Amino acid sequence: MDKSLGARLARHPVIATLYGTEQLDSFIGSAAEVGIVANVELRKLQAVVAALTRAGKSVIVNIDSCDGLSQDKGGVEYLVDIGVTSLVSTRVATVQRANRAGLVTMQKVFVTDRSTWPRSVKAIEQSDPNLVQLMPAPMLPHLREQNHAALPPIVASGFVCNEHDVRQAQAHGAVAVSTSDSQLWNLNRRAERATDRGKGNQR
């Protein structure tokens, strides 16, 4: 995984997921340092990426959700051209292409039951991503230790509803969670404020 992205996730392990552009200002004003951008119109994508980059945010583009890019073999190269450094996809070929282009890659896998897990592992082995986005997050505790050892760092996603879910995911080996719940984007900031209040009471 890219060292700068790893450092950002270590500081703030909640990744903001943005569907469209409605929550751009909320993300920019939040403590979250990394965001997944999805469902943004192609004509607006470059401006969105530029605005978030200027705000000091790290952007991961969900290429599968971008009409005009998801099925285009030149889609990865277009993202590189507009300054994107990271992408997420369910498609092995897309992740492989992004790896060759030098992007930080995250493969999204959906695990509905134990029977689908071997197929997911095989796909991850083929694509060799930097990160794995595991959905849904409640599946994480059911992974065996050897599964964790064989996988890239895991981002848990889906049904991350509160602080307990975030901490549970971390306790079971996730380096981060991703969520569209903007209240969780400031999780670390709230913890810092509580710590500061505690220090003040001790004075």
C-alpha positions as protocol buffer text, in pm:
chain_id: "A"
residue {
  index: 1
  type: MET
  ca { x: 0 y: 0 z: 0 }
}
residue {
  index: 2
  type: ASP
  ca { x: 115 y: 354 z: -74 }
}
residue {
  index: 3
  type: LYS
  ca { x: 292 y: 492 z: 234 }
}
residue {
  index: 4
  type: SER
  ca { x: 105 y: 823 z: 231 }
}
residue {
  index: 5
  type: LEU
  ca { x: -233 y: 650 z: 210 }
}
residue {
  index: 6
  type: GLY
  ca { x: -130 y: 408 z: 484 }
}
residue {
  index: 7
  type: ALA
  ca { x: -29 y: 699 z: 707 }
}
residue {
  index: 8
  type: ARG
  ca { x: -361 y: 873 z: 646 }
}
residue {
  index: 9
  type: LEU
  ca { x: -558 y: 561 z: 738 }
}
residue {
  index: 10
  type: ALA
  ca { x: -347 y: 513 z: 1048 }
}
residue {
  index: 11
  type: ARG
  ca { x: -437 y: 866 z: 1159 }
}
residue {
  index: 12
  type: HIS
  ca { x: -803 y: 837 z: 1066 }
}
residue {
  index: 13
  type: PRO
  ca { x: -931 y: 488 z: 981 }
}
residue {
  index: 14
  type: VAL
  ca { x: -1273 y: 600 z: 858 }
}
residue {
  index: 15
  type: ILE
  ca { x: -1298 y: 643 z: 480 }
}
residue {
  index: 16
  type: ALA
  ca { x: -1580 y: 869 z: 364 }
}
residue {
  index: 17
  type: THR
  ca { x: -1792 y: 724 z: 84 }
}
residue {
  index: 18
  type: LEU
  ca { x: -1953 y: 988 z: -134 }
}
residue {
  index: 19
  type: TYR
  ca { x: -2234 y: 903 z: -375 }
}
residue {
  index: 20
  type: GLY
  ca { x: -2257 y: 1197 z: -613 }
}
residue {
  index: 21
  type: THR
  ca { x: -2151 y: 1549 z: -520 }
}
residue {
  index: 22
  type: GLU
  ca { x: -2402 y: 1639 z: -249 }
}
residue {
  index: 23
  type: GLN
  ca { x: -2166 y: 1563 z: 40 }
}
residue {
  index: 24
  type: LEU
  ca { x: -1849 y: 1719 z: -98 }
}
residue {
  index: 25
  type: ASP
  ca { x: -1853 y: 2010 z: 149 }
}
residue {
  index: 26
  type: SER
  ca { x: -1924 y: 1776 z: 440 }
}
residue {
  index: 27
  type: PHE
  ca { x: -1627 y: 1561 z: 344 }
}
residue {
  index: 28
  type: ILE
  ca { x: -1397 y: 1861 z: 298 }
}
residue {
  index: 29
  type: GLY
  ca { x: -1494 y: 1991 z: 642 }
}
residue {
  index: 30
  type: SER
  ca { x: -1462 y: 1654 z: 813 }
}
residue {
  index: 31
  type: ALA
  ca { x: -1173 y: 1485 z: 990 }
}
residue {
  index: 32
  type: ALA
  ca { x: -1171 y: 1202 z: 733 }
}
residue {
  index: 33
  type: GLU
  ca { x: -861 y: 1219 z: 517 }
}
residue {
  index: 34
  type: VAL
  ca { x: -956 y: 960 z: 255 }
}
residue {
  index: 35
  type: GLY
  ca { x: -1273 y: 942 z: 48 }
}
residue {
  index: 36
  type: ILE
  ca { x: -1424 y: 707 z: -209 }
}
residue {
  index: 37
  type: VAL
  ca { x: -1593 y: 900 z: -489 }
}
residue {
  index: 38
  type: ALA
  ca { x: -1877 y: 716 z: -662 }
}
residue {
  index: 39
  type: ASN
  ca { x: -2166 y: 794 z: -897 }
}
residue {
  index: 40
  type: VAL
  ca { x: -2015 y: 1122 z: -1018 }
}
residue {
  index: 41
  type: GLU
  ca { x: -2095 y: 1225 z: -1373 }
}
residue {
  index: 42
  type: LEU
  ca { x: -1796 y: 1192 z: -1602 }
}
residue {
  index: 43
  type: ARG
  ca { x: -1809 y: 1559 z: -1701 }
}
residue {
  index: 44
  type: LYS
  ca { x: -1783 y: 1660 z: -1333 }
}
residue {
  index: 45
  type: LEU
  ca { x: -1528 y: 1405 z: -1218 }
}
residue {
  index: 46
  type: GLN
  ca { x: -1212 y: 1600 z: -1295 }
}
residue {
  index: 47
  type: ALA
  ca { x: -1338 y: 1908 z: -1109 }
}
residue {
  index: 48
  type: VAL
  ca { x: -1442 y: 1697 z: -809 }
}
residue {
  index: 49
  type: VAL
  ca { x: -1103 y: 1526 z: -792 }
}
residue {
  index: 50
  type: ALA
  ca { x: -923 y: 1861 z: -822 }
}
residue {
  index: 51
  type: ALA
  ca { x: -1134 y: 2023 z: -548 }
}
residue {
  index: 52
  type: LEU
  ca { x: -1078 y: 1739 z: -304 }
}
residue {
  index: 53
  type: THR
  ca { x: -706 y: 1726 z: -380 }
}
residue {
  index: 54
  type: ARG
  ca { x: -676 y: 2102 z: -316 }
}
residue {
  index: 55
  type: ALA
  ca { x: -852 y: 2046 z: 16 }
}
residue {
  index: 56
  type: GLY
  ca { x: -583 y: 1796 z: 114 }
}
residue {
  index: 57
  type: LYS
  ca { x: -801 y: 1487 z: 78 }
}
residue {
  index: 58
  type: SER
  ca { x: -692 y: 1156 z: -72 }
}
residue {
  index: 59
  type: VAL
  ca { x: -936 y: 1041 z: -340 }
}
residue {
  index: 60
  type: ILE
  ca { x: -1023 y: 684 z: -438 }
}
residue {
  index: 61
  type: VAL
  ca { x: -1245 y: 672 z: -746 }
}
residue {
  index: 62
  type: ASN
  ca { x: -1499 y: 393 z: -779 }
}
residue {
  index: 63
  type: ILE
  ca { x: -1448 y: 339 z: -1151 }
}
residue {
  index: 64
  type: ASP
  ca { x: -1730 y: 83 z: -1174 }
}
residue {
  index: 65
  type: SER
  ca { x: -1983 y: 356 z: -1087 }
}
residue {
  index: 66
  type: CYS
  ca { x: -1862 y: 602 z: -1352 }
}
residue {
  index: 67
  type: ASP
  ca { x: -2071 y: 577 z: -1669 }
}
residue {
  index: 68
  type: GLY
  ca { x: -1842 y: 599 z: -1968 }
}
residue {
  index: 69
  type: LEU
  ca { x: -1542 y: 465 z: -1779 }
}
residue {
  index: 70
  type: SER
  ca { x: -1640 y: 134 z: -1625 }
}
residue {
  index: 71
  type: GLN
  ca { x: -1646 y: -59 z: -1954 }
}
residue {
  index: 72
  type: ASP
  ca { x: -1381 y: 150 z: -2133 }
}
residue {
  index: 73
  type: LYS
  ca { x: -1035 y: -3 z: -2154 }
}
residue {
  index: 74
  type: GLY
  ca { x: -898 y: 351 z: -2159 }
}
residue {
  index: 75
  type: GLY
  ca { x: -1083 y: 444 z: -1839 }
}
residue {
  index: 76
  type: VAL
  ca { x: -785 y: 381 z: -1612 }
}
residue {
  index: 77
  type: GLU
  ca { x: -560 y: 597 z: -1831 }
}
residue {
  index: 78
  type: TYR
  ca { x: -821 y: 875 z: -1822 }
}
residue {
  index: 79
  type: LEU
  ca { x: -819 y: 868 z: -1441 }
}
residue {
  index: 80
  type: VAL
  ca { x: -441 y: 895 z: -1442 }
}
residue {
  index: 81
  type: ASP
  ca { x: -464 y: 1192 z: -1681 }
}
residue {
  index: 82
  type: ILE
  ca { x: -697 y: 1386 z: -1449 }
}
residue {
  index: 83
  type: GLY
  ca { x: -478 y: 1331 z: -1145 }
}
residue {
  index: 84
  type: VAL
  ca { x: -643 y: 1029 z: -979 }
}
residue {
  index: 85
  type: THR
  ca { x: -395 y: 822 z: -778 }
}
residue {
  index: 86
  type: SER
  ca { x: -625 y: 549 z: -639 }
}
residue {
  index: 87
  type: LEU
  ca { x: -924 y: 348 z: -761 }
}
residue {
  index: 88
  type: VAL
  ca { x: -1158 y: 74 z: -645 }
}
residue {
  index: 89
  type: SER
  ca { x: -1321 y: -189 z: -864 }
}
residue {
  index: 90
  type: THR
  ca { x: -1479 y: -532 z: -846 }
}
residue {
  index: 91
  type: ARG
  ca { x: -1319 y: -628 z: -1177 }
}
residue {
  index: 92
  type: VAL
  ca { x: -993 y: -822 z: -1183 }
}
residue {
  index: 93
  type: ALA
  ca { x: -890 y: -688 z: -1524 }
}
residue {
  index: 94
  type: THR
  ca { x: -949 y: -327 z: -1416 }
}
residue {
  index: 95
  type: VAL
  ca { x: -742 y: -367 z: -1099 }
}
residue {
  index: 96
  type: GLN
  ca { x: -463 y: -533 z: -1297 }
}
residue {
  index: 97
  type: ARG
  ca { x: -467 y: -248 z: -1550 }
}
residue {
  index: 98
  type: ALA
  ca { x: -457 y: 9 z: -1269 }
}
residue {
  index: 99
  type: ASN
  ca { x: -164 y: -170 z: -1106 }
}
residue {
  index: 100
  type: ARG
  ca { x: 29 y: -145 z: -1431 }
}
residue {
  index: 101
  type: ALA
  ca { x: -54 y: 225 z: -1450 }
}
residue {
  index: 102
  type: GLY
  ca { x: 95 y: 280 z: -1105 }
}
residue {
  index: 103
  type: LEU
  ca { x: -229 y: 353 z: -919 }
}
residue {
  index: 104
  type: VAL
  ca { x: -305 y: 244 z: -565 }
}
residue {
  index: 105
  type: THR
  ca { x: -573 y: -21 z: -609 }
}
residue {
  index: 106
  type: MET
  ca { x: -854 y: -156 z: -394 }
}
residue {
  index: 107
  type: GLN
  ca { x: -1056 y: -462 z: -498 }
}
residue {
  index: 108
  type: LYS
  ca { x: -1415 y: -473 z: -376 }
}
residue {
  index: 109
  type: VAL
  ca { x: -1544 y: -819 z: -288 }
}
residue {
  index: 110
  type: PHE
  ca { x: -1892 y: -921 z: -173 }
}
residue {
  index: 111
  type: VAL
  ca { x: -1900 y: -1222 z: 57 }
}
residue {
  index: 112
  type: THR
  ca { x: -2256 y: -1348 z: 97 }
}
residue {
  index: 113
  type: ASP
  ca { x: -2168 y: -1683 z: 253 }
}
residue {
  index: 114
  type: ARG
  ca { x: -1877 y: -1920 z: 301 }
}
residue {
  index: 115
  type: SER
  ca { x: -1919 y: -2073 z: -44 }
}
residue {
  index: 116
  type: THR
  ca { x: -1838 y: -1743 z: -217 }
}
residue {
  index: 117
  type: TRP
  ca { x: -1522 y: -1680 z: -17 }
}
residue {
  index: 118
  type: PRO
  ca { x: -1286 y: -1912 z: -216 }
}
residue {
  index: 119
  type: ARG
  ca { x: -1389 y: -1737 z: -539 }
}
residue {
  index: 120
  type: SER
  ca { x: -1318 y: -1400 z: -379 }
}
residue {
  index: 121
  type: VAL
  ca { x: -974 y: -1515 z: -265 }
}
residue {
  index: 122
  type: LYS
  ca { x: -894 y: -1642 z: -615 }
}
residue {
  index: 123
  type: ALA
  ca { x: -997 y: -1309 z: -769 }
}
residue {
  index: 124
  type: ILE
  ca { x: -781 y: -1118 z: -519 }
}
residue {
  index: 125
  type: GLU
  ca { x: -484 y: -1340 z: -596 }
}
residue {
  index: 126
  type: GLN
  ca { x: -527 y: -1271 z: -968 }
}
residue {
  index: 127
  type: SER
  ca { x: -563 y: -894 z: -935 }
}
residue {
  index: 128
  type: ASP
  ca { x: -305 y: -840 z: -657 }
}
residue {
  index: 129
  type: PRO
  ca { x: -458 y: -516 z: -520 }
}
residue {
  index: 130
  type: ASN
  ca { x: -305 y: -294 z: -254 }
}
residue {
  index: 131
  type: LEU
  ca { x: -623 y: -309 z: -47 }
}
residue {
  index: 132
  type: VAL
  ca { x: -936 y: -524 z: -26 }
}
residue {
  index: 133
  type: GLN
  ca { x: -1276 y: -367 z: 39 }
}
residue {
  index: 134
  type: LEU
  ca { x: -1470 y: -643 z: 214 }
}
residue {
  index: 135
  type: MET
  ca { x: -1848 y: -624 z: 207 }
}
residue {
  index: 136
  type: PRO
  ca { x: -2041 y: -656 z: 425 }
}
residue {
  index: 137
  type: ALA
  ca { x: -1836 y: -566 z: 731 }
}
residue {
  index: 138
  type: PRO
  ca { x: -2013 y: -817 z: 964 }
}
residue {
  index: 139
  type: MET
  ca { x: -1845 y: -1097 z: 765 }
}
residue {
  index: 140
  type: LEU
  ca { x: -1503 y: -990 z: 893 }
}
residue {
  index: 141
  type: PRO
  ca { x: -1514 y: -1177 z: 1228 }
}
residue {
  index: 142
  type: HIS
  ca { x: -1586 y: -1500 z: 1038 }
}
residue {
  index: 143
  type: LEU
  ca { x: -1257 y: -1493 z: 846 }
}
residue {
  index: 144
  type: ARG
  ca { x: -993 y: -1728 z: 972 }
}
residue {
  index: 145
  type: GLU
  ca { x: -650 y: -1607 z: 1074 }
}
residue {
  index: 146
  type: GLN
  ca { x: -490 y: -1768 z: 770 }
}
residue {
  index: 147
  type: ASN
  ca { x: -732 y: -1572 z: 548 }
}
residue {
  index: 148
  type: HIS
  ca { x: -604 y: -1247 z: 695 }
}
residue {
  index: 149
  type: ALA
  ca { x: -245 y: -1353 z: 650 }
}
residue {
  index: 150
  type: ALA
  ca { x: -300 y: -1426 z: 281 }
}
residue {
  index: 151
  type: LEU
  ca { x: -480 y: -1101 z: 200 }
}
residue {
  index: 152
  type: PRO
  ca { x: -378 y: -738 z: 147 }
}
residue {
  index: 153
  type: PRO
  ca { x: -495 y: -491 z: 416 }
}
residue {
  index: 154
  type: ILE
  ca { x: -873 y: -499 z: 454 }
}
residue {
  index: 155
  type: VAL
  ca { x: -1119 y: -209 z: 445 }
}
residue {
  index: 156
  type: ALA
  ca { x: -1452 y: -317 z: 594 }
}
residue {
  index: 157
  type: SER
  ca { x: -1766 y: -173 z: 437 }
}
residue {
  index: 158
  type: GLY
  ca { x: -2141 y: -216 z: 452 }
}
residue {
  index: 159
  type: PHE
  ca { x: -2347 y: -208 z: 773 }
}
residue {
  index: 160
  type: VAL
  ca { x: -2092 y: 18 z: 944 }
}
residue {
  index: 161
  type: CYS
  ca { x: -2351 y: 211 z: 1143 }
}
residue {
  index: 162
  type: ASN
  ca { x: -2185 y: 339 z: 1460 }
}
residue {
  index: 163
  type: GLU
  ca { x: -1861 y: 371 z: 1654 }
}
residue {
  index: 164
  type: HIS
  ca { x: -1895 y: 16 z: 1789 }
}
residue {
  index: 165
  type: ASP
  ca { x: -1900 y: -120 z: 1432 }
}
residue {
  index: 166
  type: VAL
  ca { x: -1583 y: 74 z: 1351 }
}
residue {
  index: 167
  type: ARG
  ca { x: -1402 y: -56 z: 1659 }
}
residue {
  index: 168
  type: GLN
  ca { x: -1522 y: -411 z: 1596 }
}
residue {
  index: 169
  type: ALA
  ca { x: -1387 y: -403 z: 1242 }
}
residue {
  index: 170
  type: GLN
  ca { x: -1051 y: -278 z: 1368 }
}
residue {
  index: 171
  type: ALA
  ca { x: -1045 y: -543 z: 1639 }
}
residue {
  index: 172
  type: HIS
  ca { x: -1090 y: -809 z: 1371 }
}
residue {
  index: 173
  type: GLY
  ca { x: -804 y: -687 z: 1158 }
}
residue {
  index: 174
  type: ALA
  ca { x: -940 y: -413 z: 931 }
}
residue {
  index: 175
  type: VAL
  ca { x: -704 y: -122 z: 869 }
}
residue {
  index: 176
  type: ALA
  ca { x: -1005 y: 101 z: 800 }
}
residue {
  index: 177
  type: VAL
  ca { x: -1378 y: 111 z: 737 }
}
residue {
  index: 178
  type: SER
  ca { x: -1567 y: 294 z: 465 }
}
residue {
  index: 179
  type: THR
  ca { x: -1906 y: 449 z: 526 }
}
residue {
  index: 180
  type: SER
  ca { x: -2145 y: 706 z: 379 }
}
residue {
  index: 181
  type: ASP
  ca { x: -2254 y: 807 z: 733 }
}
residue {
  index: 182
  type: SER
  ca { x: -2104 y: 1156 z: 764 }
}
residue {
  index: 183
  type: GLN
  ca { x: -2132 y: 1147 z: 1144 }
}
residue {
  index: 184
  type: LEU
  ca { x: -1866 y: 875 z: 1151 }
}
residue {
  index: 185
  type: TRP
  ca { x: -1631 y: 1081 z: 935 }
}
residue {
  index: 186
  type: ASN
  ca { x: -1551 y: 1286 z: 1246 }
}
residue {
  index: 187
  type: LEU
  ca { x: -1507 y: 989 z: 1478 }
}
residue {
  index: 188
  type: ASN
  ca { x: -1144 y: 1065 z: 1565 }
}
residue {
  index: 189
  type: ARG
  ca { x: -1220 y: 1433 z: 1609 }
}
residue {
  index: 190
  type: ARG
  ca { x: -1489 y: 1351 z: 1867 }
}
residue {
  index: 191
  type: ALA
  ca { x: -1247 y: 1120 z: 2048 }
}
residue {
  index: 192
  type: GLU
  ca { x: -984 y: 1396 z: 2057 }
}
residue {
  index: 193
  type: ARG
  ca { x: -1232 y: 1643 z: 2200 }
}
residue {
  index: 194
  type: ALA
  ca { x: -1336 y: 1396 z: 2469 }
}
residue {
  index: 195
  type: THR
  ca { x: -970 y: 1342 z: 2559 }
}
residue {
  index: 196
  type: ASP
  ca { x: -913 y: 1717 z: 2579 }
}
residue {
  index: 197
  type: ARG
  ca { x: -1215 y: 1755 z: 2809 }
}
residue {
  index: 198
  type: GLY
  ca { x: -1080 y: 1477 z: 3029 }
}
residue {
  index: 199
  type: LYS
  ca { x: -743 y: 1648 z: 3054 }
}
residue {
  index: 200
  type: GLY
  ca { x: -915 y: 1973 z: 3143 }
}
residue {
  index: 201
  type: ASN
  ca { x: -1105 y: 1807 z: 3427 }
}
residue {
  index: 202
  type: GLN
  ca { x: -781 y: 1672 z: 3569 }
}
residue {
  index: 203
  type: ARG
  ca { x: -624 y: 2018 z: 3596 }
}
